């Protein structure tokens, strides 16, 4: 009987082994990455090679090095990685086009044809040089199969959805938006690689369709033709990918809960506190060959724990410093291999050699959550039943590091708390490094800091309005958002009530907004030039209620379309855009409308959410938002936000705007005018109420003491400023400067000086009395104990008297 059991165990074990082998194929893996003969790629190579070793990536790795003969003569980096030399196609041999990105598919084709390694491999992993491997990339563990490669998601490849795919592949419906990490069976790669190269050439030569609205390329220069060559080539042979959006992450992004990526792609700038890194800043950096030179050290792990309390955001910061630390560690090792002297000890070098760092950078292994493919993620069923709880809301607004936006922030934050608006609110603060160092308003609102794009990093164009879409995109990419709907406001708004998706019928695919009828570009050639769906262009803006899934798809297009319209100077004319200044200032508004049209996001347009103070309200409408973007007046009193652009009413204690007329003084003859003026007064009073509460929080009692004469002087200046014609720029600037100086001036009030002098005099007399009494006590006969008691009694009286004086002084 025992022998029978043993036999059964052996048989079962054999079945399990066979089943395991069937489900877990194995094979030889080879990793490839493509570079050119430049310092820029050399330090990236050093970083990637260090991570390859640390992550224990199985199989060999090969650098596909594309160099011209001239470049190779001066090249110093042949020893940096196992290398397979590839003829350079940076300058196309047939067309003469300069396009170095084509070296990637050309290099893979050349390796397949001429390398011995290509004949002894089953699986190929293709990476970019600007990547850091965190753990083994094993194709069959990721789910790759023959005929089904695995790739990362590149959602911005919108050409898969439009005319570009229809022009360049017979099977546009099979076009996958993928790139970055590629895990291929060698048989598929051999069939596919030549098409990757030929389709890249084809798309690159199609200059008529390089536009951003067709390709998603923000530069509109055909720079991502190689990526489309990849997607179109795969579609041409029916090669469908398993798409994974968890395996790879850009440093600076916040990882999804429970996801630990195994690949970092530092293709974009990223920031940790006051430290930042942008690979483009080091394009010509010979750091590999300069002994003991490293990239600036990032913050230490201990600092990150203090910098960010949210668990998931903190994980994102740890990924960012891990990326640069691994590159710096690789540079140290390479310098030693180059024969450099031992570096001088530093805290940072000690950290890179520490056990703590070694533990932080141990290989990471894929988990079931990380391996989940996009096609397997089922959209949750939305039940509109009565018992369904309301979705979470998050309100955001965009500002810059100026006192002009600070007083607007104070007003909006005060109204937010009064309005009963559900959920949290975040200020998206766009500042340059210099502005941030001098900025005083960090405490005005919950804040997400954003690099300023006021001066465009590529074109040099000065256009601060672009910060709005840029900030929204940055926030989405760097924050773990648990809200289902996002409400987007402008800083120059006052909330009068809640703005909720369930009341205004916002839904996924159907955002809600307010009418901006002056956007006539939706009806003419402007829309036809800048969106492939001009019929879907909505004239909207101001208040936006959008599902977060729609916003994630839309935000990049909002930014790209803004850049596109702003660059289209030929169509700035008023009769085309409706812009009275004809300066392209409302490009961001068109960027919004055209970006939404591109995705066919149809808005529910509601004219009962927002009103401009000074406009006549519709009867019986409870508007939820004041938008004081335009000058408004009540009788001889007026308010124009532009007049207060350079006036600091936030940091000067008790400064405020001129009070509007009392509502009791308004005439009752015309009900429409009365309702209009009441709303205008409410808006102005809310702003002053917000400033008053702000000053109560910030200002000490001493700062509140102001003489009547000084108050009258300030009120006089303020009144003159408020009544200026906003069109007179020179006058505005002069008066605003005078007002700014007046607000900053801080004189000691006369009544305060009087009491201070009185207190000093009284204290001096008291001191002389005490000295006299003490001296007399020494001379007076009596016991020592009686003298001691007398002194204590006199001192006690002195302190009590001064205490009373101090209290009475404060009360004045």
GUVEX-676944 format. One record per residue (C-alpha): residue in one letter; x, y, z. Coordinates in steps of 0.05 Angstrom, whole numbers, padded with zeros to 5 digits, always signed. Layout:
AXYZ
...
//
This chain:
X+00000+00000+00000
X+00057+00047+00017
X+00088+00035-00051
X+00022+00053-00085
X+00019+00120-00047
X+00091+00135-00066
X+00075+00120-00139
X+00014+00165-00138
X+00054+00222-00108
X+00107+00215-00162
X+00055+00215-00217
X+00019+00275-00188
X+00085+00312-00181
X+00100+00298-00253
X+00032+00325-00274
X+00043+00388-00233
X+00111+00399-00263
X+00084+00391-00333
X+00027+00439-00319
X+00075+00489-00286
X+00122+00485-00345
X+00064+00497-00393
X+00041+00558-00355
X+00111+00586-00342
X+00150+00583-00406
X+00223+00600-00403
X+00277+00620-00451
X+00338+00662-00464
X+00328+00737-00454
X+00368+00793-00486
X+00360+00867-00468
X+00373+00921-00520
X+00377+00997-00517
X+00396+01048-00571
X+00443+01107-00564
X+00488+01154-00604
X+00561+01176-00596
X+00547+01234-00548
X+00562+01252-00476
X+00487+01259-00467
X+00476+01185-00480
X+00539+01164-00443
X+00516+01186-00374
X+00448+01154-00388
X+00484+01090-00408
X+00522+01090-00342
X+00458+01098-00303
X+00421+01043-00341
X+00480+00995-00336
X+00485+01005-00261
X+00411+00992-00253
X+00415+00930-00298
X+00466+00900-00251
X+00430+00920-00187
X+00363+00895-00212
X+00393+00828-00232
X+00362+00831-00300
X+00369+00761-00331
X+00409+00751-00395
X+00458+00796-00431
X+00448+00869-00449
X+00472+00903-00512
X+00479+00976-00529
X+00462+00992-00601
X+00511+01048-00616
X+00496+01091-00677
X+00556+01134-00698
X+00582+01167-00760
X+00654+01155-00778
X+00672+01226-00756
X+00636+01218-00689
X+00672+01152-00676
X+00741+01183-00684
X+00731+01226-00622
X+00686+01180-00582
X+00711+01160-00513
X+00656+01114-00488
X+00666+01048-00522
X+00679+01014-00454
X+00614+01037-00421
X+00571+00977-00440
X+00571+00914-00484
X+00564+00947-00552
X+00540+00929-00621
X+00559+00983-00671
X+00505+01006-00719
X+00512+01052-00780
X+00482+01120-00763
X+00418+01140-00798
X+00412+01207-00762
X+00420+01239-00830
X+00376+01196-00875
X+00417+01168-00933
X+00360+01179-00983
X+00323+01241-00961
X+00378+01278-00923
X+00328+01288-00866
X+00360+01298-00797
X+00321+01252-00750
X+00365+01215-00699
X+00305+01178-00668
X+00303+01133-00729
X+00367+01100-00704
X+00325+01059-00655
X+00287+01016-00706
X+00346+01018-00754
X+00391+00993-00699
X+00344+00935-00681
X+00339+00914-00754
X+00415+00916-00761
X+00425+00875-00697
X+00374+00822-00720
X+00411+00815-00786
X+00483+00817-00764
X+00490+00798-00691
X+00507+00728-00669
X+00469+00741-00604
X+00404+00749-00644
X+00410+00677-00666
X+00413+00650-00595
X+00355+00685-00560
X+00281+00672-00549
X+00258+00738-00519
X+00280+00810-00529
X+00268+00868-00481
X+00276+00936-00514
X+00287+00997-00470
X+00307+01070-00478
X+00373+01096-00451
X+00339+01144-00403
X+00311+01088-00360
X+00327+01056-00294
X+00312+00983-00283
X+00286+00968-00213
X+00274+00893-00218
X+00279+00835-00267
X+00240+00845-00331
X+00221+00774-00351
X+00176+00773-00412
X+00136+00711-00395
X+00126+00734-00324
X+00097+00799-00351
X+00048+00759-00394
X+00084+00764-00461
X+00069+00708-00511
X+00088+00692-00582
X+00042+00739-00622
X+00026+00782-00561
X+00083+00827-00539
X+00077+00867-00474
X+00086+00943-00476
X+00075+01005-00433
X+00018+01053-00447
X+00031+01118-00486
X-00038+01150-00485
X-00017+01214-00520
X-00009+01178-00587
X-00075+01206-00612
X-00056+01192-00684
X-00082+01121-00672
X-00152+01150-00669
X-00152+01197-00729
X-00132+01207-00801
X-00059+01192-00787
X-00073+01118-00774
X-00121+01115-00833
X-00066+01141-00879
X-00009+01097-00853
X-00038+01028-00838
X-00090+00984-00870
X-00114+00965-00801
X-00123+01030-00761
X-00170+00994-00714
X-00111+00952-00691
X-00066+01011-00673
X-00042+01007-00601
X-00018+01068-00563
X+00045+01037-00534
X+00120+01049-00525
X+00174+01053-00472
X+00180+00982-00447
X+00175+00929-00501
X+00179+00853-00489
X+00179+00812-00553
X+00186+00740-00575
X+00243+00739-00624
X+00200+00709-00679
X+00151+00768-00675
X+00209+00818-00673
X+00240+00789-00737
X+00175+00799-00775
X+00159+00866-00744
X+00225+00904-00742
X+00231+00921-00817
X+00160+00949-00815
X+00178+00990-00754
X+00233+01023-00794
X+00194+01032-00859
X+00133+01061-00824
X+00177+01109-00785
X+00205+01134-00852
X+00135+01140-00879
X+00107+01180-00822
X+00168+01224-00818
X+00160+01242-00891
X+00087+01260-00882
X+00101+01331-00861
X+00029+01352-00879
X+00005+01314-00817
X+00056+01334-00765
X+00007+01383-00731
X-00004+01375-00657
X-00079+01364-00665
X-00063+01303-00709
X-00002+01272-00675
X-00005+01298-00604
X+00067+01322-00613
X+00070+01388-00574
X+00125+01413-00620
X+00088+01396-00685
X+00155+01375-00715
X+00145+01301-00728
X+00192+01283-00671
X+00151+01224-00648
X+00147+01193-00718
X+00187+01133-00693
X+00133+01119-00640
X+00079+01121-00694
X+00124+01078-00738
X+00123+01027-00683
X+00047+01028-00673
X+00030+01029-00747
X+00080+00974-00763
X+00050+00929-00710
X-00021+00944-00735
X+00000+00927-00806
X+00016+00855-00787
X-00040+00848-00736
X+00007+00846-00676
X-00036+00864-00616
X-00002+00883-00550
X-00017+00867-00479
X-00016+00938-00452
X+00007+00951-00381
X+00004+01019-00348
X+00035+00996-00282
X+00104+00970-00300
X+00135+01037-00319
X+00130+01105-00287
X+00159+01174-00298
X+00196+01201-00237
X+00154+01258-00209
X+00089+01219-00220
X+00051+01189-00162
X+00046+01112-00166
X-00021+01079-00160
X-00039+01050-00093
X-00009+00980-00086
X+00033+00987-00149
X+00109+00983-00148
X+00136+00997-00218
X+00198+00959-00242
X+00221+01013-00292
X+00233+01088-00285
X+00233+01131-00347
X+00262+01200-00332
X+00243+01231-00398
X+00208+01290-00364
X+00232+01341-00312
X+00216+01323-00239
X+00219+01359-00173
X+00229+01340-00100
X+00220+01399-00054
X+00269+01453-00076
X+00311+01402-00116
X+00297+01386-00188
X+00325+01347-00247
X+00316+01355-00322
X+00357+01310-00368
X+00356+01364-00422
X+00397+01409-00377
X+00455+01359-00384
X+00455+01350-00459
X+00529+01366-00467
X+00551+01345-00397
X+00616+01305-00397
X+00602+01281-00327
X+00623+01210-00343
X+00695+01233-00357
X+00702+01286-00303
X+00730+01251-00242
X+00683+01248-00182
X+00633+01297-00211
X+00561+01277-00197
X+00492+01306-00209
X+00468+01350-00151
X+00449+01306-00093
X+00374+01299-00081
X+00342+01303-00012
X+00354+01244+00036
X+00299+01194+00054
X+00292+01224+00123
X+00276+01292+00092
X+00223+01262+00047
X+00186+01233+00107
X+00181+01303+00135
X+00166+01335+00067
X+00106+01292+00050
X+00057+01259+00098
X+00013+01225+00046
X+00038+01153+00038
X+00029+01148-00037
X+00058+01216-00054
X+00117+01200-00010
X+00128+01136-00049
X+00130+01179-00112
X+00184+01223-00081
X+00224+01162-00062
X+00222+01138-00134
X+00248+01205-00158
X+00309+01205-00112
X+00321+01131-00126
X+00328+01148-00200
X+00381+01201-00191
X+00417+01163-00136
X+00426+01102-00180
X+00454+01146-00236
X+00502+01179-00187
X+00523+01111-00158
X+00537+01088-00230
X+00579+01149-00242
X+00621+01136-00180
X+00633+01064-00202
X+00650+01087-00273
X+00699+01140-00247
X+00734+01086-00208
X+00738+01042-00270
X+00765+01103-00308
X+00823+01106-00258
X+00799+01168-00221
X+00827+01181-00151
X+00785+01162-00092
X+00733+01217-00079
X+00735+01260-00017
X+00688+01234+00038
X+00620+01268+00042
X+00554+01253+00074
X+00524+01237+00006
X+00579+01188-00013
X+00571+01155+00055
X+00496+01148+00042
X+00507+01116-00027
X+00551+01063+00007
X+00505+01052+00066
X+00464+00992+00084
X+00401+01035+00084
X+00413+01055+00011
X+00427+00982-00008
X+00361+00961+00023
X+00323+01017-00011
X+00350+00996-00080
X+00342+00921-00074
X+00310+00888-00135
X+00235+00897-00140
X+00192+00840-00165
X+00125+00844-00201
X+00062+00832-00161
X-00007+00811-00187
X-00030+00883-00181
X+00029+00908-00222
X+00016+00855-00276
X-00056+00875-00287
X-00066+00892-00361
X-00108+00952-00382
X-00155+00906-00421
X-00170+00868-00357
X-00191+00930-00318
X-00266+00932-00321
X-00301+00998-00314
X-00344+01000-00252
X-00419+00999-00263
X-00449+01067-00247
X-00516+01060-00212
X-00557+01123-00214
X-00606+01096-00163
X-00633+01139-00108
X-00593+01104-00054
X-00526+01117-00087
X-00480+01161-00045
X-00456+01226-00076
X-00388+01222-00110
X-00327+01257-00080
X-00311+01327-00106
X-00246+01365-00108
X-00243+01440-00125
X-00180+01470-00157
X-00160+01539-00180
X-00096+01567-00211
X-00055+01626-00188
X+00015+01656-00191
X+00064+01682-00138
X+00039+01754-00137
X-00001+01794-00086
X-00052+01806-00142
X-00071+01732-00139
X-00062+01731-00063
X-00121+01776-00048
X-00163+01738-00098
X-00142+01674-00062
X-00163+01703+00005
X-00231+01721-00024
X-00243+01653-00058
X-00220+01613+00003
X-00266+01652+00049
X-00325+01643+00003
X-00309+01569-00006
X-00316+01557+00069
X-00380+01598+00072
X-00412+01565+00012
X-00416+01494+00038
X-00380+01468-00024
X-00366+01393-00011
X-00297+01363-00013
X-00228+01394-00011
X-00198+01453-00048
X-00128+01461-00076
X-00092+01523-00102
X-00047+01507-00161
X+00010+01557-00151
X+00054+01570-00212
X+00120+01604-00193
X+00190+01610-00218
X+00246+01592-00169
X+00262+01665-00158
X+00190+01683-00144
X+00181+01625-00096
X+00241+01648-00054
X+00208+01716-00041
X+00137+01692-00036
X+00099+01706+00029
X+00031+01674+00016
X+00044+01600+00028
X-00009+01597+00084
X-00067+01626+00044
X-00094+01560+00017
X-00079+01486+00011
X-00027+01489-00045
X+00003+01446-00100
X+00066+01480-00127
X+00076+01481-00202
X+00136+01503-00245
X+00118+01568-00280
X+00105+01567-00355
X+00092+01642-00360
X+00154+01646-00403
X+00147+01586-00449
X+00208+01541-00442
X+00213+01528-00516
X+00188+01590-00552
X+00203+01644-00500
X+00132+01670-00509
X+00106+01708-00448
X+00036+01681-00436
X+00018+01670-00362
X-00052+01644-00379
X-00020+01579-00402
X-00005+01564-00329
X-00077+01542-00319
X-00077+01480-00364
X-00003+01467-00348
X-00019+01468-00273
X-00079+01423-00279
X-00037+01372-00318
X+00019+01376-00267
X-00030+01366-00210
X-00061+01305-00243
X+00007+01274-00255
X+00035+01287-00185
X-00023+01278-00137
X-00061+01216-00115
X-00132+01240-00128
X-00189+01203-00095
X-00245+01249-00121
X-00291+01228-00177
X-00308+01298-00201
X-00264+01359-00206
X-00291+01430-00202
X-00245+01480-00236
X-00252+01554-00219
X-00213+01618-00232
X-00181+01656-00174
X-00224+01718-00187
X-00288+01683-00165
X-00331+01684-00104
X-00373+01623-00086
X-00444+01638-00063
X-00466+01565-00058
X-00445+01494-00073
X-00428+01470-00144
X-00442+01395-00148
X-00443+01346-00206
X-00507+01313-00182
X-00546+01379-00182
X-00520+01403-00249
X-00522+01334-00282
X-00448+01325-00297
X-00428+01255-00318
X-00370+01217-00348
X-00364+01242-00420
X-00410+01301-00405
X-00377+01358-00366
X-00416+01419-00344
X-00394+01490-00357
X-00419+01561-00365
X-00430+01598-00431
X-00374+01640-00461
X-00412+01663-00523
X-00356+01710-00547
X-00314+01650-00568
X-00334+01659-00641
X-00274+01619-00664
X-00317+01557-00651
X-00359+01577-00712
X-00306+01596-00762
X-00240+01575-00793
X-00204+01576-00726
X-00240+01513-00703
X-00230+01480-00771
X-00155+01493-00766
X-00146+01469-00695
X-00193+01410-00684
X-00213+01352-00726
X-00284+01358-00697
X-00303+01432-00704
X-00376+01413-00699
X-00363+01390-00627
X-00333+01457-00605
X-00370+01486-00545
X-00366+01560-00526
X-00354+01549-00452
X-00308+01569-00395
X-00306+01598-00325
X-00335+01542-00281
X-00320+01471-00302
X-00347+01407-00271
X-00312+01346-00302
X-00305+01273-00285
X-00233+01258-00266
X-00226+01204-00320
X-00245+01254-00373
X-00198+01306-00344
X-00140+01257-00346
X-00151+01245-00420
X-00165+01318-00434
X-00113+01358-00394
X-00055+01345-00441
X-00097+01365-00501
X-00119+01429-00465
X-00046+01448-00457
X-00025+01427-00527
X-00084+01463-00560
X-00068+01526-00520
X+00003+01525-00546
X-00023+01512-00616
X-00073+01569-00617
X-00024+01616-00583
X+00027+01602-00637
X-00024+01615-00693
X-00012+01690-00696
X-00041+01694-00765
X-00110+01684-00734
X-00108+01732-00675
X-00156+01781-00709
X-00218+01802-00671
X-00265+01780-00726
X-00236+01709-00720
X-00226+01701-00645
X-00271+01753-00613
X-00211+01779-00574
X-00219+01855-00570
X-00144+01863-00559
X-00125+01818-00618
X-00065+01793-00578
X-00080+01719-00571
X-00095+01730-00497
X-00155+01682-00498
X-00115+01625-00531
X-00122+01584-00466
X-00199+01589-00472
X-00196+01563-00543
X-00146+01511-00522
X-00199+01486-00474
X-00255+01485-00526
X-00213+01454-00581
X-00183+01402-00535
X-00252+01381-00511
X-00277+01379-00583
X-00219+01334-00602
X-00245+01283-00551
X-00318+01299-00569
X-00332+01319-00497
X-00400+01351-00502
X-00415+01401-00447
X-00480+01413-00411
X-00480+01489-00415
X-00514+01521-00355
X-00525+01597-00352
X-00551+01595-00280
X-00485+01579-00246
X-00444+01642-00257
X-00456+01717-00262
X-00410+01777-00271
X-00423+01832-00219
X-00453+01890-00257
X-00496+01846-00301
X-00572+01844-00291
X-00590+01776-00261
X-00645+01732-00289
X-00707+01731-00245
X-00708+01681-00188
X-00640+01651-00204
X-00593+01635-00147
X-00525+01643-00179
X-00470+01602-00146
X-00410+01642-00170
X-00390+01715-00178
X-00336+01724-00231
X-00310+01794-00220
X-00265+01794-00281
X-00296+01859-00308
X-00304+01929-00278
X-00370+01940-00242
X-00401+02000-00207
X-00457+02022-00162
X-00471+02097-00169
X-00405+02134-00162
X-00371+02074-00130
X-00335+02023-00174
X-00288+01964-00171
X-00239+01940-00223
X-00193+01883-00204
X-00140+01905-00254
X-00129+01970-00215
X-00106+01928-00156
X-00054+01889-00194
X+00006+01919-00157
X-00028+01937-00091
X-00012+01892-00032
X-00075+01889+00011
X-00057+01821+00039
X+00009+01835+00075
X-00010+01905+00100
X-00050+01898+00163
X-00123+01919+00158
X-00116+01943+00086
X-00181+01933+00047
X-00219+01956-00015
X-00264+02018-00014
X-00330+01999+00018
X-00388+01997-00031
X-00451+02038-00017
X-00499+02014+00036
X-00556+01976+00004
X-00606+02019+00042
X-00585+02079-00002
X-00605+02045-00067
X-00666+02067-00105
X-00724+02019-00109
X-00756+02044-00174
X-00723+01995-00222
X-00723+01924-00194
X-00673+01898-00246
X-00623+01953-00229
X-00634+01941-00155
X-00620+01867-00160
X-00558+01881-00202
X-00531+01931-00151
X-00546+01886-00092
X-00504+01830-00124
X-00447+01879-00138
X-00448+01903-00065
X-00449+01831-00040
X-00387+01813-00081
X-00347+01873-00056
X-00369+01863+00016
X-00349+01790+00013
X-00279+01809-00010
X-00271+01860+00047
X-00300+01810+00097
X-00248+01759+00074
X-00191+01810+00081
X-00215+01830+00150
X-00215+01757+00175
X-00147+01746+00142
X-00118+01806+00179
X-00149+01783+00245
X-00111+01717+00237
X-00045+01749+00217
X-00040+01816+00249
X-00020+01832+00321
X-00057+01885+00362
X+00000+01936+00352
X-00007+01932+00277
X-00081+01946+00283
X-00069+02015+00316
X-00076+02068+00263
X-00088+02141+00273
X-00151+02172+00244
X-00110+02218+00201
X-00071+02160+00171
X-00135+02121+00159
X-00166+02180+00123
X-00102+02187+00081
X-00104+02114+00060
X-00179+02117+00045
X-00167+02178+00002
X-00114+02143-00039
X-00155+02080-00045
X-00216+02118-00068
X-00176+02153-00122
X-00147+02087-00146
X-00215+02053-00149
X-00245+02107-00193
X-00191+02108-00245
X-00206+02089-00317
X-00173+02021-00326
X-00155+02038-00399
X-00105+02092-00378
X-00044+02049-00365
X+00005+02104-00348
X-00042+02136-00297
X-00058+02069-00267
X+00015+02052-00258
X+00031+02118-00224
X-00028+02117-00177
X-00019+02043-00161
X+00053+02056-00141
X+00031+02113-00096
X-00021+02068-00065
X+00029+02012-00055
X+00076+02060-00019
X+00018+02085+00023
X-00004+02015+00042
X+00067+01996+00062
X+00079+02060+00102
X+00075+02047+00177
X+00076+02108+00223
X+00067+02107+00299
X-00001+02138+00316
X+00000+02201+00359
X-00046+02171+00413
X-00001+02111+00419
X+00061+02156+00427
X+00026+02195+00483
X+00012+02133+00524
X+00082+02106+00513
X+00113+02171+00538
X+00066+02171+00598
X+00084+02099+00615
X+00159+02113+00610
X+00152+02175+00655
X+00110+02139+00706
X+00158+02080+00708
X+00217+02128+00718
X+00183+02163+00776
X+00164+02095+00806
X+00236+02072+00800
X+00262+02133+00837
X+00210+02123+00892
X+00231+02051+00901
X+00305+02070+00906
X+00289+02124+00956
X+00247+02077+00999
X+00300+02022+00998
X+00354+02072+01017
X+00311+02099+01073
X+00297+02028+01097
X+00371+02014+01107
X+00379+02074+01151
X+00315+02063+01191
X+00323+02025+01255
X+00284+01961+01263
X+00291+01887+01252
X+00318+01857+01187
X+00255+01818+01177
X+00212+01881+01179
X+00258+01913+01126
X+00251+01851+01082
X+00176+01852+01087
X+00174+01926+01069
X+00217+01916+01006
X+00173+01859+00982
X+00111+01901+00993
X+00140+01959+00953
X+00163+01915+00895
X+00096+01881+00892
X+00060+01947+00886
X+00106+01969+00830
X+00092+01907+00788
X+00017+01912+00799
X+00016+01984+00778
X+00056+01969+00714
X+00010+01911+00699
X-00051+01955+00702
X-00017+02007+00657
X+00000+01955+00605
X-00070+01928+00603
X-00101+01997+00597
X-00052+02014+00541
X-00072+01953+00501
X-00145+01969+00509
X-00134+02036+00477
//
